[in-house]
Amino acid sequence: MARLILFNKPYGVICQFTPQAGYSSLADFIPIPQFYPAGRLDTDSEGLVLLTDDGKLQHKITDPKYKQPKTYWAQVEGAPTLSDLQPLREGIILKNYRTLPAKVRPILEPMQLWSRTPPIRFRKKIPTSWLELVLTEGKNRQVRHMTAAIGFPTLRLIRTAIGQYTLAGLPPGQWCMIE
């Protein structure tokens, strides 16, 4: 029977079990052998990482043909308007590919948000805003590239859901198993 671990990855943790100089790894948090990440989350991003001990389940979670929606909260520099966000809803050209259309909307700073170490940079004269983005693809650093392409660089990025699985009630650095 396939088992699944939901892990709230803190900022600065690499999304692998093999240690790398200067970084914490998944092994520092999850002491159970034979589990592997189903996808990745950048070291400077936070939030939901799924791990499984079942190759078929890992493939179903990560294969683009299954289009598992991934939900992110992005704190961006500036205050984008609805029209600023429209290119993301239509799909935007980044370097050598066009993204699939994303669902994107401005949100208030999430109430259940934890503090980050180190905190994001603060600039008195430049406001920040929060966006919720839902993607059905997952290219390398895609959310960061998308928000930068429309002029609102991402300062903090938190993945809150993958398909039906969410971070609800899971503090940073903690995990739970679903069987």
Secondary structure, DSSP 8 states (H G I E B T S, - for coil): ---EEEEEE-TTB-SSSS-BTTBB-GGGT---TT-EESS---TT-EEEEEEES-HHHHHHHH-GGG---EEEEEEEES---HHHHHHHHH--EETTEE----EEEEE---TT----SS-----TTS-EEEEEEEES---TTHHHHHHHHTT--EEEEEEEEETTEE-TT--TT-EEEE-
